[in-house]
Amino acid sequence: MVWAEQLLSMYIKWAKKQGYRGRLVEKNLSADGGIKSATIEFEFEYAYGYLSGERGVHFMIRSSQKGSVHREVSAVGVDVVPVFLGSTPDIQICDEDLILSSPLLLEENKSLSGYTVCIQHIPTGITVQSSGA
């Protein structure tokens, strides 16, 4: 997708112009040669705050031919995830504060489709799960 390539280039050029470091971590190409997905890592203070407004779908709308009423629309999804640069505190979690469970996943026809693992932290109520899918 040409629009994804342009958007990726714009983010990298923006970072360089601001004096920030942007690093292309991965780029996966689609069957037609465009970008299926890409990950850029920006390492500077407040990067998440600056870039969180970029989260969402970015559209490019253009006329397909000169004078045509038909329009071509390209869409690219952008997500922003923080990377913590400072040192993280050494957090200790007691085994007694966790509830571990692994219920079976059943499909609509009641056949076994796989396992999932659930972990709940009792003091905070935070629950995470992974189905391995």
Protein Blocks (a to p, Z undefined) as FASTA:
>chain_A
ZZlmmmmmmmmmmmmmnopacddfbdcddfkopafbdcdddddehklmmmmmmgccdddd
ddfbghiabdcddddddddddddfbdcddddddfklpccdddddddfkopafbdcddddd
fknopacddehZZ
